[in-house]
Amino acid sequence: MARKTTKPKTKPCPTCRGTGEVSRTVRVGRKQRVAGAQTGICLGCLGACEIPADD
């Protein structure tokens, strides 16, 4: 009999909302003025857009 493979249950990452990227504010200078935003990989899901579902 062949084994049945089941996919692990996952849910969308709440931090990046399924995009895999997050934006962070970039601050510069002594007074820490806002210079803009920078996008980077989501550390919650490491860019996979899914996290394991808690059962």
Biopython code that builds the backbone (N, CA, C, O; Angstrom):
import numpy as np
from Bio.PDB.StructureBuilder import StructureBuilder

atoms = [
    (1, "MET", "N", (0.839, -1.169, 0.000)),
    (1, "MET", "CA", (0.000, 0.000, 0.000)),
    (1, "MET", "C", (0.892, 1.242, 0.000)),
    (1, "MET", "O", (1.863, 1.321, 0.752)),
    (2, "ALA", "N", (0.555, 2.192, -0.838)),
    (2, "ALA", "CA", (1.353, 3.409, -0.965)),
    (2, "ALA", "C", (1.096, 4.337, 0.217)),
    (2, "ALA", "O", (-0.013, 4.403, 0.746)),
    (3, "ARG", "N", (2.139, 5.047, 0.616)),
    (3, "ARG", "CA", (2.003, 6.003, 1.716)),
    (3, "ARG", "C", (1.327, 7.269, 1.228)),
    (3, "ARG", "O", (1.551, 7.728, 0.108)),
    (4, "LYS", "N", (0.507, 7.812, 2.083)),
    (4, "LYS", "CA", (-0.131, 9.074, 1.760)),
    (4, "LYS", "C", (0.707, 10.198, 2.351)),
    (4, "LYS", "O", (1.035, 10.185, 3.538)),
    (5, "THR", "N", (1.044, 11.156, 1.525)),
    (5, "THR", "CA", (1.810, 12.293, 2.027)),
    (5, "THR", "C", (0.849, 13.445, 2.286)),
    (5, "THR", "O", (0.023, 13.783, 1.438)),
    (6, "THR", "N", (0.964, 14.032, 3.449)),
    (6, "THR", "CA", (0.114, 15.165, 3.798)),
    (6, "THR", "C", (0.980, 16.400, 3.939)),
    (6, "THR", "O", (2.085, 16.349, 4.480)),
    (7, "LYS", "N", (0.464, 17.501, 3.449)),
    (7, "LYS", "CA", (1.178, 18.767, 3.580)),
    (7, "LYS", "C", (1.017, 19.263, 5.012)),
    (7, "LYS", "O", (-0.062, 19.122, 5.589)),
    (8, "PRO", "N", (2.050, 19.831, 5.591)),
    (8, "PRO", "CA", (1.902, 20.405, 6.931)),
    (8, "PRO", "C", (0.943, 21.591, 6.877)),
    (8, "PRO", "O", (0.934, 22.348, 5.907)),
    (9, "LYS", "N", (0.145, 21.742, 7.919)),
    (9, "LYS", "CA", (-0.820, 22.832, 7.960)),
    (9, "LYS", "C", (-0.091, 24.153, 8.201)),
    (9, "LYS", "O", (0.721, 24.279, 9.117)),
    (10, "THR", "N", (-0.405, 25.134, 7.349)),
    (10, "THR", "CA", (0.221, 26.444, 7.465)),
    (10, "THR", "C", (-0.849, 27.520, 7.418)),
    (10, "THR", "O", (-1.989, 27.276, 7.024)),
    (11, "LYS", "N", (-0.453, 28.717, 7.829)),
    (11, "LYS", "CA", (-1.337, 29.874, 7.739)),
    (11, "LYS", "C", (-0.500, 31.061, 7.258)),
    (11, "LYS", "O", (0.723, 31.051, 7.403)),
    (12, "PRO", "N", (-1.146, 32.081, 6.687)),
    (12, "PRO", "CA", (-0.389, 33.245, 6.208)),
    (12, "PRO", "C", (0.323, 33.956, 7.356)),
    (12, "PRO", "O", (-0.183, 34.019, 8.477)),
    (13, "CYS", "N", (1.481, 34.480, 7.062)),
    (13, "CYS", "CA", (2.273, 35.193, 8.070)),
    (13, "CYS", "C", (1.582, 36.516, 8.413)),
    (13, "CYS", "O", (1.301, 37.308, 7.513)),
    (14, "PRO", "N", (1.302, 36.771, 9.702)),
    (14, "PRO", "CA", (0.633, 38.023, 10.069)),
    (14, "PRO", "C", (1.554, 39.242, 10.002)),
    (14, "PRO", "O", (1.069, 40.368, 9.894)),
    (15, "THR", "N", (2.847, 39.042, 10.062)),
    (15, "THR", "CA", (3.782, 40.159, 10.036)),
    (15, "THR", "C", (3.864, 40.791, 8.646)),
    (15, "THR", "O", (3.777, 42.011, 8.509)),
    (16, "CYS", "N", (4.031, 39.962, 7.625)),
    (16, "CYS", "CA", (4.184, 40.493, 6.260)),
    (16, "CYS", "C", (2.898, 40.403, 5.452)),
    (16, "CYS", "O", (2.848, 40.888, 4.321)),
    (17, "ARG", "N", (1.873, 39.802, 6.001)),
    (17, "ARG", "CA", (0.572, 39.638, 5.344)),
    (17, "ARG", "C", (0.686, 38.897, 4.011)),
    (17, "ARG", "O", (-0.025, 39.207, 3.054)),
    (18, "GLY", "N", (1.571, 37.935, 3.963)),
    (18, "GLY", "CA", (1.694, 37.088, 2.782)),
    (18, "GLY", "C", (2.537, 37.638, 1.646)),
    (18, "GLY", "O", (2.495, 37.092, 0.544)),
    (19, "THR", "N", (3.297, 38.695, 1.874)),
    (19, "THR", "CA", (4.134, 39.238, 0.811)),
    (19, "THR", "C", (5.578, 38.770, 0.910)),
    (19, "THR", "O", (6.277, 38.716, -0.101)),
    (20, "GLY", "N", (6.034, 38.432, 2.104)),
    (20, "GLY", "CA", (7.425, 38.010, 2.292)),
    (20, "GLY", "C", (8.371, 39.152, 2.573)),
    (20, "GLY", "O", (9.544, 38.921, 2.864)),
    (21, "GLU", "N", (7.881, 40.405, 2.491)),
    (21, "GLU", "CA", (8.722, 41.578, 2.745)),
    (21, "GLU", "C", (8.057, 42.483, 3.767)),
    (21, "GLU", "O", (6.831, 42.532, 3.862)),
    (22, "VAL", "N", (8.867, 43.193, 4.525)),
    (22, "VAL", "CA", (8.377, 44.176, 5.488)),
    (22, "VAL", "C", (9.138, 45.485, 5.286)),
    (22, "VAL", "O", (10.278, 45.485, 4.819)),
    (23, "SER", "N", (8.501, 46.593, 5.638)),
    (23, "SER", "CA", (9.135, 47.907, 5.521)),
    (23, "SER", "C", (9.593, 48.376, 6.890)),
    (23, "SER", "O", (8.909, 48.170, 7.892)),
    (24, "ARG", "N", (10.739, 48.999, 6.921)),
    (24, "ARG", "CA", (11.281, 49.570, 8.152)),
    (24, "ARG", "C", (11.611, 51.029, 7.893)),
    (24, "ARG", "O", (12.047, 51.385, 6.799)),
    (25, "THR", "N", (11.406, 51.869, 8.890)),
    (25, "THR", "CA", (11.727, 53.279, 8.778)),
    (25, "THR", "C", (13.227, 53.478, 8.909)),
    (25, "THR", "O", (13.862, 52.904, 9.794)),
    (26, "VAL", "N", (13.790, 54.291, 8.026)),
    (26, "VAL", "CA", (15.218, 54.594, 8.065)),
    (26, "VAL", "C", (15.380, 55.962, 8.714)),
    (26, "VAL", "O", (14.788, 56.941, 8.259)),
    (27, "ARG", "N", (16.179, 56.033, 9.772)),
    (27, "ARG", "CA", (16.426, 57.277, 10.493)),
    (27, "ARG", "C", (17.893, 57.653, 10.354)),
    (27, "ARG", "O", (18.775, 56.796, 10.424)),
    (28, "VAL", "N", (18.147, 58.952, 10.154)),
    (28, "VAL", "CA", (19.522, 59.414, 9.964)),
    (28, "VAL", "C", (19.788, 60.627, 10.838)),
    (28, "VAL", "O", (18.867, 61.335, 11.245)),
    (29, "GLY", "N", (21.051, 60.851, 11.115)),
    (29, "GLY", "CA", (21.468, 62.046, 11.836)),
    (29, "GLY", "C", (21.392, 61.913, 13.342)),
    (29, "GLY", "O", (20.916, 60.915, 13.884)),
    (30, "ARG", "N", (21.879, 62.956, 13.998)),
    (30, "ARG", "CA", (21.906, 62.966, 15.446)),
    (30, "ARG", "C", (20.508, 63.086, 16.045)),
    (30, "ARG", "O", (20.238, 62.540, 17.115)),
    (31, "LYS", "N", (19.626, 63.797, 15.358)),
    (31, "LYS", "CA", (18.249, 63.959, 15.845)),
    (31, "LYS", "C", (17.326, 62.839, 15.372)),
    (31, "LYS", "O", (16.126, 62.859, 15.645)),
    (32, "GLN", "N", (17.880, 61.880, 14.676)),
    (32, "GLN", "CA", (17.137, 60.713, 14.191)),
    (32, "GLN", "C", (15.924, 61.111, 13.349)),
    (32, "GLN", "O", (14.798, 60.693, 13.617)),
    (33, "ARG", "N", (16.176, 61.914, 12.344)),
    (33, "ARG", "CA", (15.111, 62.320, 11.429)),
    (33, "ARG", "C", (14.774, 61.152, 10.499)),
    (33, "ARG", "O", (15.637, 60.347, 10.150)),
    (34, "VAL", "N", (13.504, 61.082, 10.110)),
    (34, "VAL", "CA", (13.055, 60.030, 9.205)),
    (34, "VAL", "C", (13.487, 60.376, 7.785)),
    (34, "VAL", "O", (13.176, 61.456, 7.282)),
    (35, "ALA", "N", (14.204, 59.457, 7.141)),
    (35, "ALA", "CA", (14.700, 59.683, 5.790)),
    (35, "ALA", "C", (13.901, 58.904, 4.751)),
    (35, "ALA", "O", (13.981, 59.210, 3.561)),
    (36, "GLY", "N", (13.149, 57.924, 5.168)),
    (36, "GLY", "CA", (12.376, 57.124, 4.227)),
    (36, "GLY", "C", (12.120, 55.745, 4.783)),
    (36, "GLY", "O", (12.188, 55.526, 5.992)),
    (37, "ALA", "N", (11.825, 54.816, 3.894)),
    (37, "ALA", "CA", (11.558, 53.437, 4.293)),
    (37, "ALA", "C", (12.402, 52.488, 3.454)),
    (37, "ALA", "O", (12.772, 52.798, 2.322)),
    (38, "GLN", "N", (12.696, 51.342, 4.021)),
    (38, "GLN", "CA", (13.506, 50.334, 3.353)),
    (38, "GLN", "C", (12.788, 49.006, 3.498)),
    (38, "GLN", "O", (12.308, 48.683, 4.585)),
    (39, "THR", "N", (12.702, 48.227, 2.427)),
    (39, "THR", "CA", (12.059, 46.924, 2.504)),
    (39, "THR", "C", (13.114, 45.845, 2.683)),
    (39, "THR", "O", (14.246, 45.965, 2.215)),
    (40, "GLY", "N", (12.708, 44.796, 3.370)),
    (40, "GLY", "CA", (13.608, 43.678, 3.608)),
    (40, "GLY", "C", (12.815, 42.404, 3.802)),
    (40, "GLY", "O", (11.585, 42.432, 3.841)),
    (41, "ILE", "N", (13.501, 41.303, 3.921)),
    (41, "ILE", "CA", (12.859, 40.005, 4.081)),
    (41, "ILE", "C", (12.198, 39.911, 5.457)),
    (41, "ILE", "O", (12.726, 40.418, 6.446)),
    (42, "CYS", "N", (11.058, 39.267, 5.506)),
    (42, "CYS", "CA", (10.331, 39.082, 6.765)),
    (42, "CYS", "C", (11.063, 38.051, 7.615)),
    (42, "CYS", "O", (11.356, 36.953, 7.144)),
    (43, "LEU", "N", (11.355, 38.395, 8.853)),
    (43, "LEU", "CA", (12.063, 37.471, 9.741)),
    (43, "LEU", "C", (11.124, 36.462, 10.392)),
    (43, "LEU", "O", (11.578, 35.464, 10.953)),
    (44, "GLY", "N", (9.833, 36.711, 10.324)),
    (44, "GLY", "CA", (8.863, 35.781, 10.883)),
    (44, "GLY", "C", (8.730, 34.504, 10.052)),
    (44, "GLY", "O", (8.635, 33.401, 10.590)),
    (45, "CYS", "N", (8.725, 34.679, 8.736)),
    (45, "CYS", "CA", (8.537, 33.525, 7.840)),
    (45, "CYS", "C", (9.731, 33.308, 6.913)),
    (45, "CYS", "O", (9.749, 32.347, 6.144)),
    (46, "LEU", "N", (10.720, 34.183, 6.977)),
    (46, "LEU", "CA", (11.923, 34.129, 6.139)),
    (46, "LEU", "C", (11.579, 34.167, 4.646)),
    (46, "LEU", "O", (12.221, 33.500, 3.836)),
    (47, "GLY", "N", (10.557, 34.959, 4.294)),
    (47, "GLY", "CA", (10.202, 35.152, 2.901)),
    (47, "GLY", "C", (9.307, 34.089, 2.309)),
    (47, "GLY", "O", (8.976, 34.172, 1.126)),
    (48, "ALA", "N", (8.900, 33.091, 3.079)),
    (48, "ALA", "CA", (8.063, 32.015, 2.563)),
    (48, "ALA", "C", (6.584, 32.376, 2.563)),
    (48, "ALA", "O", (5.784, 31.681, 1.938)),
    (49, "CYS", "N", (6.205, 33.445, 3.249)),
    (49, "CYS", "CA", (4.819, 33.940, 3.324)),
    (49, "CYS", "C", (3.891, 33.045, 4.125)),
    (49, "CYS", "O", (2.696, 33.332, 4.199)),
    (50, "GLU", "N", (4.384, 31.984, 4.721)),
    (50, "GLU", "CA", (3.567, 31.074, 5.523)),
    (50, "GLU", "C", (4.307, 30.703, 6.793)),
    (50, "GLU", "O", (5.536, 30.640, 6.815)),
    (51, "ILE", "N", (3.548, 30.459, 7.849)),
    (51, "ILE", "CA", (4.116, 29.969, 9.103)),
    (51, "ILE", "C", (3.336, 28.718, 9.514)),
    (51, "ILE", "O", (2.191, 28.550, 9.095)),
    (52, "PRO", "N", (3.928, 27.842, 10.323)),
    (52, "PRO", "CA", (3.205, 26.638, 10.752)),
    (52, "PRO", "C", (1.968, 27.010, 11.572)),
    (52, "PRO", "O", (2.005, 27.916, 12.404)),
    (53, "ALA", "N", (0.882, 26.296, 11.319)),
    (53, "ALA", "CA", (-0.353, 26.520, 12.055)),
    (53, "ALA", "C", (-0.253, 25.839, 13.420)),
    (53, "ALA", "O", (0.232, 24.713, 13.528)),
    (54, "ASP", "N", (-0.707, 26.520, 14.436)),
    (54, "ASP", "CA", (-0.725, 25.944, 15.778)),
    (54, "ASP", "C", (-1.989, 25.102, 15.926)),
    (54, "ASP", "O", (-3.102, 25.590, 15.736)),
    (55, "ASP", "N", (-1.801, 23.859, 16.259)),
    (55, "ASP", "CA", (-2.963, 22.963, 16.436)),
    (55, "ASP", "C", (-3.303, 22.819, 17.886)),
    (55, "ASP", "O", (-4.247, 22.108, 18.231)),
]
sb = StructureBuilder()
sb.init_structure("model")
sb.init_model(0)
sb.init_chain("A")
sb.init_seg("    ")
for serial, (resi, resn, name, xyz) in enumerate(atoms, 1):
    if name == "N":
        sb.init_residue(resn, " ", resi, " ")
    sb.init_atom(name, np.array(xyz, "f"), 0.0, 1.0, " ", f" {name:<3s}", serial, name[0])
structure = sb.get_structure()
